[in-house]
């Protein structure tokens, strides 16, 4: 009777440690709505060496490049002694310059993870137990988590652990592989995951001090399945709930560990005891991990020096026109920087702006004929509005769309079914020649957008629409000097034969193109009631100003305008001129991008890459991103930032309470950090945080990919997204954030948001600010606050 309270306390402690371990795993969104995720999200409270210690123990995962990478850049003069000295000075207790220079000549051995029972049994028996477990869990998980790809229905069990338990009691593969009595053993396991975790931990002799580290290792070993479960957990918490799936996966991994221990325990007794002791040790980075972090910091500083020297931000001396000829608002996405610059070069009267690609309208959008809603906004936020497609009037049109969609799904299932697949290929294969030809040469270059007109939920009152419009215009720093024609350009990418297509859409819109959001905002800002009500909000939009929505295809750099027929006849000439400017800007942007795309023969070839079924690099996406700038456009106009900077329009003088500043730091900056660190993680640790080779991908359940026909589910970016076949195209750099705002206001925002401040305090992001002349003037330091910062004109060296 007295044992139960002890068991309950132990179980509660183990679940707390399991929760801590789960939070280190980065979430993985499904392929249909890919979201760039910071793979170090759960380690924001650690410095780079601290993260290296945790991930090194858990899975031998590096957080920096190999030492040889930095040595080559040191020898080439890319990293200078001044860069390295500044990195050392910035980290109290770091080794001296001479020690780090001496270490550059060495190639330390990769950090070996502390072994699990499966790894020790593999050494003892010669059987790849970790690989076998990954295969069996993958065989079950690909059906259980399937999002509509599988033909056969999954088990009717409610939870992941319950589902796996039903699967495992019927799966003879472990016994065939040599794990005796596995089915019977699992049938006797507790029915609930928490009790199973407690029972397995006791069987393994796991002390509480070792549990968190050991659980982290097990979850890391589950690859993309643990990451997808972490996504379910993350999303449930965002919505005010919880999800036990990742705990269920831990219970499953522990069940395999306990079964192996029961059979091979005597053979691994000594090394398992040593492993437990190592798991229980405090996390402390080794000297090599500290040195590699310093080298990465020096590499970051060297890149900042070169980038800022090329930029040399300063206020444009030329007075802007009293009224721009055209204003064009693009997403802050780095791909927009190239076409913005091209558009401005064609006409000095053109003014471009940068704003988050969902244009401040976070909706759950239901397309015509669909059942569920698409979250067209950053995943950090919850949809606060509904919208729907209203292309054809009446329910009959929607019924036709829905019936057509169901027919296409039924036909797809038939042609993939076991009883018809071979006959289907024999009979219908030649007919697909026409589809391949049509998809490759068709003139319809629209990037996966919803071409029907969207409409906001009709329940919004006139007052709510007016306040929404005013809030968005202020956030865009667009409250005066309106042009006759204002373009709101969302963006997306039209691709064929690409499992990761949604990753090239607007990252701020949950993996969807930004067409719906741009069109909803244009409609809102053209609404007569809204226009009448805006002056009361302090915003006076001229009567002759009209807003038009567009979609920028980042593969072809073509911009298509929506609903031009809704503009008055008085704007026909403006629209024609805008069309011509956009076409010319597209050619300039493609010409620039052709210089960096492997195999591109010119701007015409760039436009066709998205329709080439053999093309593994239709575009570079956000590879190369390194800087986020929130400032008036005049601070960056005229400088070629080479598609490397997120550009957000912001004028702090019009932000009296700094609410827009807070919004920028807590949403766009965080989204940009997720993107930047995803590319960083895919470059420094492609095996852990990358999806592998596109040529070997097989889509699994609509969630992720296998690299080949099995193994672990892979999340993150494909290797072709960061590498051109010979060298890394995305340089592994942490994001530099440049804000044109008073330092005190920035510090006040950081103080209100500790999680945001941790990103800067622990070095995951670097923060700079400008003076009133638009020059970089201060750098943020966690302990010293703001330190003076300048770029020396005579040498181009970065001084701080």
Helices and strands as residue ranges (DSSP letters): H 3-24, G 31-33, G 41-43, H 48-59, H 67-75, H 81-89, H 97-103, H 117-125, H 129-144, H 160-168, H 173-177, H 182-187, H 193-204, H 208-220, H 224-238, H 245-264, H 269-280, H 287-311, E 326-331, H 334-346, E 350-355, E 363-366, E 374-376, E 385-389, H 395-416, H 421-428, G 429-431, H 432-441, E 454-456, H 462-475, E 485-492, G 501-504, G 507-509, H 515-526, H 528-534, G 535-537, E 546-553, E 558-561, G 564-566, G 569-571, H 572-594, H 603-608, G 609-611, E 627-631, G 633-635, E 645-649, G 652-654, H 659-663, I 664-668, H 669-684, H 686-689, E 690-692, G 694-696, E 697-700, E 704-707, E 717-718, G 719-721, E 736-739, H 743-752, H 754-761, E 766-770, E 776-781, E 785-788, E 790-791, E 798-799
